[in-house]
Amino acid sequence: MCVYLQTFNNKQIPMKEFFTILRRFVPPYKRYLILNIIFNILAAFLTLFSFALIIPILEMLFMGDKGEVYHYMEMSEGSLKDVAINNFYYAAYYCKMTFGASVTLFFLALSLIVMTFFKTGAAYLSSYFMIPIRSGIVRDIRNFVYDKIVSLPIGFFTSERKGDVMARMSGDVAEVETSIMASLDMMFKDPIMIVVCLAMMITISWELTLFVFVLLPIAGLIMGRVGKKLKRKSLVGQQQWGALMSIIEETLGGLRIVKAFNAETKMKDRFHRENHKFYNTSNSINRRHSLAHPMSEFLGTITISVVLWFGGTLILSGNNIIDAPTFIYYMVIFYSIINPAKDFSKAAYSIQKGLASMERVDKILNAENPIKDPEKPVALKDCKGGIKYENVSFKYPNSEWSINGVTLDIPFGKTVALVGQSGSGKSTLADLLPRFYDVEDGQITIDGVNIKDYKVKDLRSMMGNVNQEAILFNDSFYNNITFGVESATMEQVIEAAKIANAHDFIMESEDGYDTNIGDRGCRLSGGQRQRISIARAILKNPPILILDEATSALDTESERLVQEALDRLMKNRTTIVIAHRLSTIYDADMICVMHEGKIVERGTHQELLAINGYYKKLVDMQKF
């Protein structure tokens, strides 16, 4: 109960943040929430009335025959409270005189059973209607986070560790479920019970209740000091959990290198060190959290003892503020607040932990996506695929210019190759075309239209990508080839696979096109994975093609098969080829040599050799 009052102090438990979360996620479940509140109120009132039946039972058993002082009262003879109490005792006395004390006790006990049945039924129904709210909100948060992750630009994840993002999606959302959502029932049920009981206590004796209110803030202040640092500690704990997930993700992704360099001990020490930090933080959080329940019980017991002493003193002194039976009822009601107060304190401290996790989840949900659709997008018509970079510049946050004043004209149907040392800006220049990043100066146009004037979805529908690392999914051949292409027929898929030199090895697998290729295509060779990604691009049939080191990681035989597939794919398309292996781009219509974010040479293979500049040096190094 002390925590109930203390929670209104925003410095201690930020209930404003809790209700902000509810306003964000509860509206779709308002009907369930209303039913929950109705049944919680009903359960609270039924609790009061069931307790009221205890008093005549105790009087009849231990306090002698007091029924003779009661007579039936009309409503006009007193207040509603006085008439109701008097007539209830009169009915009990009449029943006792007519049927005997034992039968009267039986009917009172039976009434207590019936009232308890309805009270527990109402309590169950309140929880019944709360469950869809809890489960639904957690489902919605997961959907929102995943949708946001998919919609955010690639640039967002260059500054975030994948393991930490996974920790927010899994651990933090799970913490929100166990801390905030699991506490929802208590947050609505317990305050209603406390308020109803307090109202009844004020009705019975406002003087005694006023004394109670003097005691509670003192206990609440003590409880507040225990929970003050819980949210801050929880936030540190979740950040440490994100660091652990990042180490696990890096270890699994680089296990071959870890073993090749005998770095198992180094990785173990790193993980154990971070895990020990998380262990210490978790101990601190859980010890502080565990202290809430026993402390609230201890302080509640002290409060009850003081009230018992004070009220008993009033009765023994002959004060008419309250009589003995009513004081017993008063103490029963007051004691009935203790369990809701303890549960409420536990919920309040759990919410502190959940708010820390929600803060981390909100870093994703509230992330701004700078890649936006225009207010009045240009309709996508018959795209030919002529591309122009006009004095384009771009840099990553806190770095030098990656692209610096590049101008490049790629006519429809032509193939342009970008070459140069690592870090010269080749991939960045290609990534600006589908708006994975936005240019900072200059513009890029397709068929004379600024790419920022198209819807992002329409812009990317014009393009197909084949990367150095074939990005495949743990699914069948068919679903990987048709990825992102709606309503493709099996005949179209087979035709695309044949063009990509993939049909034969697909048919040799156990289930043909329905065969699962494993995580990231782990059941396939490098050349096979690349040919599946080429088949995917062929099926999309885009007017613009971006090939990023598509053959650099392949053996000679696989390269020959993949290059044949690429030659077929590149026909009648505008193609940008990023290449380190210069043997793959001899036949390009134009080769652009990039150095420190600028195009320093451009021309055909023979023209660039004749210049005897950067390109000639690259060719000579590869020959060597």
PyMOL commands that set and color helices and strands:
alter all, ss='L'
color gray80, all
select helices_A, chain A and resi 2-6+15-25+27-52+54-62+67-69+75-77+80-99+101-151+154-158+162-179+181-204+206-227+230-253+255-260+264-316+324-336+338-365+426-431+451-453+456-461+477-481+490-499+503-507+512-514+519-521+526-540+556-570+582-584+605-611+614-623
alter helices_A, ss='H'
color red, helices_A
select strands_A, chain A and resi 387-395+401-410+415-419+441-446+449-450+463-467+544-548+574-578+590-595+598-603
alter strands_A, ss='S'
color yellow, strands_A
deselect
rebuild
show_as cartoon
